Amino acid sequence: MTTPVGRRPRTLLALASAAVALAAADTYVVVLALTDMMNGVGLGLDNLQRAAPIISGFLLGYIAVLPLIGRLADLVPRSRILLGCLVVFVIGSGITALAVDLDILVAGRVVQGVGGGGLVPATLALVADLWPPGRRGMPLGIVGAVQELGSVLGPLLGAAVLAVADWRAIFWLNVVLGVLLFIAIAAVSGGTGRPPFVPTLLGTVAVGLLWLTLAAPDVLATDVTLGLPFVPFAGDSRLLTPIGALTVVLLLGLVVITRSRWWPPLRVSDLPGALLLGATLGCIVLTFASADPETEVVGPLGYALLPVGVVTALLYLWRHRTADSPLVPRGAVRGRTGWALVVSLLVGVALVSVVVDVPLFSRLTTDGSQTEAALELVKFLLAVPVGALLGGWVLRWVGDGLSAGVGLLLAAGGLFVMSGWERGSLDTVAATVTLALVGLGLGMALAPVNDAALADSPQDAHGTASSLVVVARMVGMVVGLALLTGVGLHRYYEAVDAMSAAEQTDGQALLDAALLQVHTVFIGAAGAALVAAVVAFVLLGVRRREGSGSLARGFGVEE
């Protein structure tokens, strides 16, 4: 039986894309709410460095488990992965909303990241299931567009909620929207069958107890008798309580009685390899993402984590060579897939350079506020999803390499122009056009990169290939920013050292040195986009490829 390719796959894609957009928005939703979240867990503004895990925790969960979830998406129906990731995202959002201490807040953000990150490869692989090669461009463009649109919607959503409620309402809204999307996707995909009674009951009770544990309602917690389960064994953690212990026991029981459902695919997916690769990616994230991009390259724990990351990377390579069924199946990265990963990594470098350094440039050269600096970035961010749609649309007539290459050349040219910006440049119409063209160009590369990776990877590795494309872009963003910032800081300190004592106290001279740092990052980003354009033109193919593929395999139906 085959699901018809008509309105039904469009509905599935729309719902899955909405889930991706929700998770992507959550990456940026804390931008405006961060200080309120810090106050909510007892941190003052003087503890900003301690609050960094609120952001990097989400990124850690998002990246570290992507390869495993991508592999699982190849072993079980995509619907189960989408629904499972939505459940994880909803639970993480609820934990975040209930948190009253930093550890629980960061844990909730990590869980959110795991669920949100897993939605992307499953949705991209779904496109490969529902549309044959040669017809995937526009659907892939839609997925790329909604993912990038989250960078715009996230802060706007946060601002709208904060205007009428506190920061916790942001994450309760995630819970509501996530549940609605779960119901809709389950209905459209035919669901996953009737859930077993005992695990469902146990899971419902465990989630309810988890809510009671973290919320600790005053009407219960302050009662002489009913409050006994909420009294901590030690310290003031709400988890180290009798009701917290009962919750943990129930969750462990749920894991044990459902092991026949989750253990077989995990065993086949190479769990040891997933742990090693996840540890490597986690070390990369914590090393670079926790650093302040304006002043340092490596975060506080970086020098300890980098050697660990090297060791786990070598162990993963050994595991990949020796395992009977490795995490990334042998032959999954073949043909143009490997080059698509290279282009994706370089696109990440260029993307993050603009996202971080345009607001920095604005603050250095204007008297505007942080909000006004962010508004300058919106000119770029709005153009990226438009470029993603355009890049997917033109794949009807041209090859992946031509669509991506033209866009990347456009972005490289714009970034080179930005490397010459001076004071007052942002006030011109030319700057607005340049930012829009850079966003449009980088967006144009998203769909062709995914299309090339999916077209040349085996059908039973589409989830894995999709996850690797996302991982490559995210690693490019994290590491690329750190490296370019390092070079920029080196040039900054060189310029400062070359100044006379009088010049070092001159604000104008120091400003020129700071602009040199930003210009260096823009030049590096232009170079990354240019190299990516060359790789795309030469190795991804400029002529359109025809082909046919499977339909709806990923939703558990037979062909």
Secondary structure as UniProt FT lines:
FT   HELIX           7..28
FT   HELIX           30..40
FT   TURN            41..42
FT   HELIX           45..51
FT   HELIX           52..64
FT   HELIX           66..75
FT   HELIX           78..98
FT   HELIX           102..130
FT   TURN            133..134
FT   HELIX           137..162
FT   TURN            163..164
FT   HELIX           168..189
FT   TURN            190..192
FT   HELIX           197..215
FT   HELIX           218..221
FT   TURN            224..227
FT   HELIX           228..230
FT   TURN            235..236
FT   HELIX           242..257
FT   HELIX           259..268
FT   TURN            269..270
FT   HELIX           271..288
FT   TURN            289..290
FT   TURN            293..295
FT   TURN            300..301
FT   HELIX           302..322
FT   TURN            330..331
FT   TURN            335..336
FT   HELIX           337..365
FT   HELIX           370..381
FT   HELIX           383..393
FT   HELIX           394..396
FT   HELIX           400..418
FT   TURN            419..420
FT   TURN            423..424
FT   HELIX           425..427
FT   HELIX           429..444
FT   HELIX           446..456
FT   HELIX           459..461
FT   HELIX           462..497
FT   TURN            501..502
FT   HELIX           503..505
FT   HELIX           507..535
FT   HELIX           536..540
FT   HELIX           553..555
//
